[in-house]
Amino acid sequence: MRIGSQPILIAARISGIVVLIRPFVALTHLFIALSSLFVALFRPFVALSQLFVALTLLFVI
């Protein structure tokens, strides 16, 4: 193997790895966006349940 063609092979290998990794990166971004959306949706329910627990504790004590 010649020394001159080695950087091209390394660059091709790195670009192939990047092409393989890119869908996984997109999937993780999608998963993070969905989880943050679920957290934003469930936050009012959590606040309501905490309020309910606080009210029941006030009435019990």
N, C-alpha and C positions, 0 to 999 in steps of 0.2 A: 504494500500500500504506500502510495506517495504521500508526502507531507502536505503538498499543496491541496489535495482533494479531501483531506481530513476535516477541516472546519466546515466544509459544505455538508459532509455526512453528519457531523455533530449537529449542525443547524437543522438538517432534515429530521434527525431523530427527535430533537427538542420540539420542532413544530408538530411532529406526529403525536408526541406526548401531550402537547397543548390541545390539539384537536380531540384527543381522547378524553382529556380532563374537562373540556369546555361544557359538554352536556351535564356532567355532574355538578359543575359550578352553577349552571342555570337551575338545576333541580334544587340545589341547596338554597339559592336565592328565592325560588318560588316557595319552598317550604318555610323559610324565615318570614316571608311576606304573609303567608297563610296563618302561621302561628301568631304573628303580631295582630292580624285581623281578628283571630279568635279571642286573643287576650283583650282587645279593645271591645269586642262584643260581650265578653263575660264580665268585664269590670263593673258595669252597673248591677248585675245580679249579685256579685260578691259584696258590693256596697249595701244592697238591699238586705242581704242575709246577715251582714254584720249589724245593721240597724235593727233587724228583727231580734237578733240575739241580745243586743243591748236593751231593747225594750222588754223582752221577756225576763232578763236579769233584774231590771228595775222593778217589774211587777212581782217577781218572786221574793226579792229581798225586802 
